[in-house]
Amino acid sequence: MTARFYQNVYIFLLVTGIILLVFAFLIYRRTFIPILIPIGIIVVTGLIAFVLMRNHYNRVYGIRGFFYALSNSLLAYGGIACFLFLLINYYGASMVDEGRVIPVKRKHLFVDSTGRITSMEKPSVIIHYQGVDKQLLFDFSRYPQVIQAEYVVIDFSRGYFGYDILHSYDVVERLPEPAE
């Protein structure tokens, strides 16, 4: 095989890894998984690929050093591995949905003292569940409900690797009074 062929393969893997990292981020937003898990997968897989591919990569591109080979390995192979991990956890989830009411830890409301929206960012709340702080975004039309919210109702199921998958959520001003 020629050097040009391998250059094209490395570029294809790099672009694929970057695109899959974007999709991995979208899946990550719907899971209760500590951020260190995906980052660890990217780093460990990228370092293993770097050790295995560094000499070949440098020979193909005619360069010295480790920066380009390391960054390519982290983004390409680490991105692909991270995406596959999150994808399997997400689509291998159990079919049993569970519901839970969780108190709001913090709110992100972008309004000034007059009540006008100061940023185009959507209102959000932060909840703490399974040792993970998760930001939940809401539409602008839900702004009054988010301001009043004290709790969030979530529907979730257990992922393939044990990390919960968030299916739906909504804010609640207060818990309903127990029936007497």
Secondary structure, 3 states (H helix, E strand, C coil): CCHHHHHHHHHHHHHHHHHHHHHHHHHHCCECCCCHHHHHHHHHHHHHHHHHHHHHHHHHHCCCCCHHHHHHHHHHHHHHHHHHHHHHHHHCCCCCCEEEEEEEEEEECCECCCCCECCCCCCEEEEEECCEEEEEECCHHHHHHHHHCCEEEEEEEECCCCCEEEEEEEEECCCCCCCC
